[in-house]
Every structure is written in C-alpha cells, then in structure tokens.
C-alpha cells in the first residue's frame, strides 16, 4: 500500500537499530499481529463463559462488568503515556509490550481462575494494542490509503473471530478446556515471537529519538489532558462526544453480550460460535468492500452517520428482541455498524500531521478507553438491577412462558440505543473538511538540543494532545472474553 512513497521516505521505514532482521514495514505486519492476538482469545470464548460462571456463581454479570471496568479504566490511565512514548521512540517496542500483556492472562485460566481475572484487570495498564497498531498503520500509509488500511485492520479483527470460537467450542467438547487454553497460549506466544523477530519499525528514524533519555512530562502522561483540551477546537469536541456516546454502549455490549445470548436468549455454545462467525464474516465484508466504497462516494462524515444509524437499529433490536431469530437478524445489522470506528479514525487522522499519529489516535481511543471502564460496569449494574444472572441459566420448568418474559428483555441495550441517538445528533454538526486547531504537546515546548528532538518538536501537529486508549478493544471478543 506504500508504492506511491518516494524512495527516500521509504528508506526511513526500517527496523529499530539492533533488532533482528531488516525490512520495510507493511500493513500486513499489523494485520498478522491483530489476527493472532484475537484468534487466541477467540478460542477461549466457551471456556471463558464456564470459568466466569464457576468463579462468580452469584452476580455474574455484575462481577464481569467490574473486571472489565477496572481493565478499561487502567487502559485509559496508561494509554497517553504509551502513545506519547511510541511517537518518540518508535512503535515496535511498545507493540511487543502491549501484545505480551494482553495475552499474559491466557494460561492462568486453567492455572488459577482468580489469578486469571486479576491479571485481566491489571493487564489494562498495557493492553492498548489497537492504539499502537493504528499509529503503526498511519506511519506507513498515505492519507488517501489510510481509510482502507484502517478498515483492513478492523476487518482482520473480525476475521479472527470467524472460526476461532467454533474451533474452541469443538476442542472443548471433544477433549477439554485445558487443551483449548494450551492452544491459545501457543498462538499467543507465536504472536509475541512474530512481533519480536519479524515486525519492522514503522516510524522513520528522522521522527524518532535515538536516546531513551528523553524526558516525558506529566502533561504528556496525564490521561485527563485530552479531555481538558478537546474543547479548544469545536471539531475535536464534537468528534470526542460522538465517540463517547456511541462507544459507551458498545463497550458494555461487548463485555456481556455472549453471556446475554447464553442466559436470556438460551443460545447453546455451538450457536454462540456460529453467531460470532456470521457477524465476523459480514463485518469483514462491511469493513473492506462497503467501507472503501462508502468513503469514496459519501465521504468520512456520512459514513460515520450511516454506521451510527446501523448501531442504533441493532441496539434497539437487541433490547426488544426475545427470540433467537431476532438476535441473528440483529447480528447482520451489527456487522454494518462496525464501519463507524474506522471512519472516525480516518476522519481524525486526515487532520493531523504524520509525526503525531500516535497521539491523535490516542485521543480518540482514549475516549474509548474511558468507555471501556464505564460501559461494562454500567451494563453489569443494569443487568444486576433487573436480576439477570447465570445461576438460574437452566430453568427448572423449561422455557419461560410469554407472560413471564419481560417486555424489554435487554434493558442495557435499550439504554445504549438512547445514547446512540444523542451521538447521531452531535455527529450531524461535525464538519467533514476541517484542519484541527493547533494544540501542541509538551514535547514541542521542551525540545532538546539533539537534532532528533528538534525535528520532533518542529513537527508539532495540529492536534498534539497527549491522550489515551483502551485496548483495545479492544473490540468484540477482547472485551467479551473477560
């Protein structure tokens, strides 16, 4: 995707000094890293539901929400520092760190469930893979290529979920959960090895500092700095409010939806795996074929609005749906709503300078990080208020009668639909072509005497707000598995 770059610029995209091998950074590297990480977690879908139920037989949804909430909030606190450091020292070392800590809890699922959930909670400090990956992609793509590249990375996440939950469910039924955890651990180790031995550095040398002694100020590490500064530019404020209102229900949904399918809709493990596969396949189509077509034809802003419209429809359907066929139908809409975040990332990335892509993506994903802390806890609390638990998963008298069913089977999803309505209203006012206001980072004010420090400072981006992320959701399975 980088054929149009000048030869001199291409020469800048190389490995960090001292790392094994040399080569050009490509979007393919980012795709493989994301695929392996979430394929490993996808295998654990069925064992995770079992371990969660056994560990927290009472108030299962509430405890799941609290675990997810702690992880998301820690990601929010740590991501601005990681984003700022990756802009200075390069992406590879931080990509290695985030992949390692995201996958670290996997083997503890069988060793000790309590340690497993504890490690998931604290892993949020470093589990911000998507933030670093999006910055990695921004380093090596031209502006007109970036939308498609972001869509490809997001589609790869969906692709990793197409078969892995079904494979995990089969291995669990045929052999044991221990084998599934072992296979997932091996894949996670392979991902870490791939980053260390194969993935090249993406940030050009002229934009990186060669010394690890460059000071990072509190302003750059402050997770709330981005929240305080978004108001300096009306466009930034509108985008951040849109992201918050749309991702808050999405984060809550991702943290509890598989439990919801199993408990309320009475999906079997095989049905859950098939559902994930269907949504994954449709998301790949949406984020590759449809996203690129929509970006070219209706533009970034209208693509965001369209994605929000699909999300609203999907959440309302989940909230009122009480039959399995309704969930399957809503799943097709959920796949189309997956185009929203790549479109938002592209919209913001086009407005920032190349040397601040990590900070820029950190700003948007920082809002998502905050949602990753608030959303799961909020959904868990709402489920708790409506007495939805796993301990009565098998009704003694068979399926409940129509009279026993709630009018709104999924109250948290209905709450999410209301939030997305507000997000749509705010997004309407986002200007599609706008250069963001000049808000420089502390690094631009404290440029050192070294040539690399000066080069970095002089490239202070129009949106150099030190910010944050969440990890990545990190997306459908990453948040749901924990």
Buried (B, 14 or more C-beta within 10 A) or exposed (E): BBEEBEEEEBEBBBBBEEBEEEEBBBBEBBBBBBBBBBBBBBBBBBBBBBBBBEBBEEBBBBBBBBBBBBBBBBBBBBBBBBBBBBBBBBBBBBBBBBBBBBBBBBBBBBEEBEEBBBBBBBBBBBBBBBBBBBBBBBBBBEEEBBBBBBBBBBBBBBBBBBBBBBBBBBBBEEEEBEBBBBBBBEBBBBBBEBBBEBBBBBBBBEBBBBEEEBEBBEBBBBBBBBBEBBEBBBBBBBBBBBBBBBBBBBBBBBBBBBBBBBBBBBBEBBBBBBBBBBBBBBBBBBBBEBBBEBBEEEBBBBBBBBBBBBBBBBBBBBBBBBEBEBBBEBBBBBBBBBBBBBBBBBBBBBBBBBBBBBBBBBBBBBBBBBBBBBBBBBBBBBBBEBEBBBEEBEEEEEEEEEEEEEEBBBBBBBBBBBBBBBBBEBBEEBEBEBEBBEBBBBBBEBBBEBEBBEBBBEBBBBBBBBBBBBBBBBBBBBBBBB
